[in-house]
Amino acid sequence: MKKIKFNVLLCSLAIAGLTFTSCSDDDSNGTSDDTRIEGTYNLEEVNTAASTDFDEDGDAHINQMEESSCYNSGKIILNSDNTFEYTVVGILIDNGEAGCAESYTVNGVYTAEPASNPSNALITLTYSRNGETITRQFTKIGDELSWNDDTILSAYPDRDSEGTAIMTPGSVEYVYER
């Protein structure tokens, strides 16, 4: 009788083990989530060279998303056919007055150069805007895309000593997360 109970227990454990090991994530197509390139990446950080108190609440931040809601709808959608949709957002300053710039969406193609770590890649977006071809290179690390705007024209919103909205020259890092 003990031998029968032991065999039943052993068979039950074997069946349970097969059930757990045979079930896999059928949606991943053999790749883990952080190695996958395609997906929707939402803008999570707009990091500037120096902290600002753009919203004049007494707390300065490097992440400008803490200072303005103008960045909240920024995103990049990378499709499996190497096309993308990129919603560009920002702040508009006109004669010392600030407001949200009108967001716009561009479409184009992207390439991905994998790095030695399968979770990382260099993603290059190419699109046209107002007759100009624009290329932006993003670094993918896990589920995060980042782009550093450190060109000579790079600037971020700030306030002068009188509280007037200005653009301050300096680098800006945009961080998107899937």
Phi and psi in degrees as a GROMACS rama.xvg file:
@    title "Ramachandran Plot"
@    xaxis  label "Phi"
@    yaxis  label "Psi"
@TYPE xy
-62.8709  -36.7609  LYS-2
-66.0561  -38.4651  LYS-3
-65.67  -45.8338  ILE-4
-61.3709  -40.6326  LYS-5
-63.8038  -43.4121  PHE-6
-64.9243  -39.5412  ASN-7
-63.6943  -43.8539  VAL-8
-63.3687  -44.2527  LEU-9
-62.6468  -44.3318  LEU-10
-63.5693  -40.3023  CYS-11
-62.8327  -43.7117  SER-12
-65.2312  -39.2577  LEU-13
-64.1092  -43.4607  ALA-14
-64.6  -43.0265  ILE-15
-62.9963  -41.0915  ALA-16
-63.5281  -42.7504  GLY-17
-63.7338  -38.2991  LEU-18
-61.5943  -45.5636  THR-19
-70.1533  -37.9737  PHE-20
-81.166  -22.4024  THR-21
-86.7436  -14.0577  SER-22
-87.5507  123.706  CYS-23
-132.073  172.102  SER-24
-78.9856  98.4544  ASP-25
-66.7698  -18.7786  ASP-26
-80.4821  -12.955  ASP-27
-85.211  -14.5967  SER-28
53.5306  36.4814  ASN-29
84.4856  3.93147  GLY-30
-120.741  145.719  THR-31
-77.0509  162.186  SER-32
-59.1529  -39.0308  ASP-33
-79.4058  -10.9064  ASP-34
-90.49  -14.6955  THR-35
-71.2614  135.315  ARG-36
-86.869  -47.6478  ILE-37
-68.3678  151.832  GLU-38
145.905  177.767  GLY-39
-99.4789  124.295  THR-40
-111.79  119.281  TYR-41
-96.2772  141.596  ASN-42
-65.3366  123.469  LEU-43
-115.386  -27.3151  GLU-44
-144.742  142.277  GLU-45
-128.386  88.8426  VAL-46
-91.2776  127.762  ASN-47
-106.4  165.031  THR-48
-60.7487  -31.1524  ALA-49
-138.603  155.167  ALA-50
-73.9594  149.708  SER-51
-133.196  160.653  THR-52
-117.98  61.1208  ASP-53
-61.4989  -36.0495  PHE-54
-83.7265  1.14497  ASP-55
53.5842  42.9674  GLU-56
-102.02  5.05094  ASP-57
92.3949  -6.55595  GLY-58
-116.213  118.7  ASP-59
-91.6418  144.736  ALA-60
-137.675  150.655  HIS-61
-80.4528  -37.0788  ILE-62
-78.6794  108.292  ASN-63
-69.1369  -12.2896  GLN-64
-69.3106  -18.1699  MET-65
-78.4001  -15.6823  GLU-66
-106.17  -17.4892  GLU-67
-155.992  142.397  SER-68
-85.7857  1.01428  SER-69
-61.7042  -20.7097  CYS-70
-92.8026  -6.04975  TYR-71
-59.8262  -27.8554  ASN-72
-97.6271  10.0679  SER-73
-69.4418  136.441  GLY-74
-163.777  162.142  LYS-75
-131.87  129.842  ILE-76
-113.108  114.455  ILE-77
-99.7217  121.47  LEU-78
-95.2451  158.719  ASN-79
-68.1521  -16.6728  SER-80
-92.4417  17.0728  ASP-81
66.8967  24.053  ASN-82
-103.69  163.272  THR-83
-146.695  163.836  PHE-84
-128.345  126.567  GLU-85
-126.2  115.612  TYR-86
-95.975  114.65  THR-87
-97.3372  130.347  VAL-88
-131.478  163.58  VAL-89
178.317  -170.736  GLY-90
-111.938  138.577  ILE-91
-109.024  128.824  LEU-92
-119.106  124.618  ILE-93
-134.681  116.454  ASP-94
51.9314  44.0704  ASN-95
81.3028  -3.50177  GLY-96
-102.769  139.633  GLU-97
-115.275  149.089  ALA-98
-162.134  173.525  GLY-99
-74.1157  131.254  CYS-100
-68.6441  150.61  ALA-101
-66.7088  122.716  GLU-102
-71.0381  154.608  SER-103
-143.335  156.518  TYR-104
-118.236  133.692  THR-105
-119.1  155.611  VAL-106
-125.852  149.798  ASN-107
-172.105  -156.108  GLY-108
-120.643  155.734  VAL-109
-132.296  154.714  TYR-110
-119.788  154.361  THR-111
-130.571  123.662  ALA-112
-106.64  111.245  GLU-113
-67.2249  149.825  PRO-114
-97.7331  -179.382  ALA-115
-64.0994  -30.537  SER-116
-88.8612  123.745  ASN-117
-62.3263  -16.6668  PRO-118
-81.8345  -9.31725  SER-119
-114.644  153.737  ASN-120
-164.313  162.208  ALA-121
-104.743  117.073  LEU-122
-106.371  124.471  ILE-123
-111.852  117.796  THR-124
-95.5011  136.044  LEU-125
-130.45  127.143  THR-126
-151.018  167.137  TYR-127
-110.945  139.548  SER-128
-145.192  123.396  ARG-129
52.2976  42.2469  ASN-130
79.0036  0.917697  GLY-131
-108.297  136.016  GLU-132
-86.5714  126.532  THR-133
-117.422  135.845  ILE-134
-123.886  131.17  THR-135
-129.432  131.578  ARG-136
-104.739  124.906  GLN-137
-110.77  145.065  PHE-138
-99.5662  126.29  THR-139
-102.521  122.627  LYS-140
-128.156  109.965  ILE-141
63.1588  -122.536  GLY-142
-99.2298  21.2822  ASP-143
-122.078  135.151  GLU-144
-112.112  137.003  LEU-145
-136.759  147.259  SER-146
-135.744  129.962  TRP-147
-103.267  117.708  ASN-148
-94.4684  95.9357  ASP-149
-122.673  31.3119  ASP-150
-74.0843  170.762  THR-151
-64.2325  -23.8325  ILE-152
-92.5622  -0.866606  LEU-153
-65.605  134.017  SER-154
-153.305  160.653  ALA-155
-138.285  157.192  TYR-156
-70.5712  141.034  PRO-157
-153.638  -176.61  ASP-158
-127.472  142.164  ARG-159
-84.4534  -175.841  ASP-160
-64.6361  -20.2698  SER-161
-92.8014  -1.16798  GLU-162
88.1788  8.74854  GLY-163
-77.5526  136.13  THR-164
-67.3442  130.471  ALA-165
-138.994  166.663  ILE-166
-106.148  126.92  MET-167
-103.46  127.845  THR-168
-62.4154  137.033  PRO-169
160.85  164.527  GLY-170
-73.5474  152.523  SER-171
-135.114  130.646  VAL-172
-109.493  125.203  GLU-173
-102.867  124.998  TYR-174
-118.712  122.995  VAL-175
-114.038  144.595  TYR-176
-131.219  138.05  GLU-177
